[in-house]
Amino acid sequence: MSFPHRHLLGIKGLSEPDILYLLDRADEAVQISRRRDKKTSTLRGLTQINLFFEASTRTQASFELAGKRLGADVMNMSVANSSVKKGETLIDTAMTLNAMHPDVLVVRHSSAGAVALLAQKVGCPVINAGDGAHEHPTQALLDALTIRRTKGRIARLTVAICGDVLHSRVARSNIILLNQLGARVRVIAPSTLLPSGIADMGVEVFQNMEDGLRDADVVMMLRLQRERMAGSFVPSIREYFRYYGLDAQKLRAAKADALVMHPGPMNRGVEIASDIADGPQSVIEMQVEMGVAVRMAVMETLMLSEGNHP
Ligand code: NCD
């Protein structure tokens, strides 16, 4: 077995070889999306259901295209038109879909742990497309693929993750993955946006952007997740941008060839200046391209080894 897991619920629990296996497979999948004929028959006859309890545009589109390019039949279920609105529980929804014999379920939910719970109840592989502030494993994998293809490696690079770390499943999954592959990870945020115990995750913590960005190889910006904030975590958006928004002046503290990344959706003028988001150091569009490749690799890996797991 080259990948010994039935589900992809998080980066936690994956070994370095597991991560490298998925990245290598994703590297091969990149070519498929660059061809004129993008359809393969790898997953022909198999059914993929995207079950999104939380709004998503890019992640859902990315999983949908990935499945279609592998030849699977893809069905999207989003909460807006599901019976969850009529009071059905998470598990009942999952059991109903399970009875339709899907071959993979891609699930996003606003509660941490909801996807893992669902995975225990259904008969097919489950992929976590983001659960609350917990994990978003395919995002961390696509970020790693983007870094590896641009910088040639991940080990010993200094990666600064900046902004709303507290509410970010992207930050958590990236911290775990980057540490596993030997990068030096920093987080930069005001104390109100840092989870307690963050230093135990193997990161260096900074509250000042210039200090945290000094000589960084990669600058990973996070969206200020106002929809997850109960109350006020930052004095004002203008203040936030002034101290924590990535602009040309702050970026100068990082290495001259540092990559600028953002998982999207971006708040221009809040966590990142527009000219930086569109500037020569930005690899934000490449992240989107790598996203489809990573999701193809993950789905193909889990679905084709289905049956080999207890
Ligand atoms: C991220 C998410 O949903 O966690 N976005 C995404 O997957 N496209 C980050 C975010 O919402 O800020």
Boltz pocket constraint, residues with backbone or C-beta under 6 A from the ligand:
constraints:
  - pocket:
      binder: B
      contacts: [[A, 58], [A, 59], [A, 129], [A, 130], [A, 132], [A, 136], [A, 139], [A, 169], [A, 170], [A, 222], [A, 223], [A, 225], [A, 263], [A, 264], [A, 265]]
      max_distance: 6.0
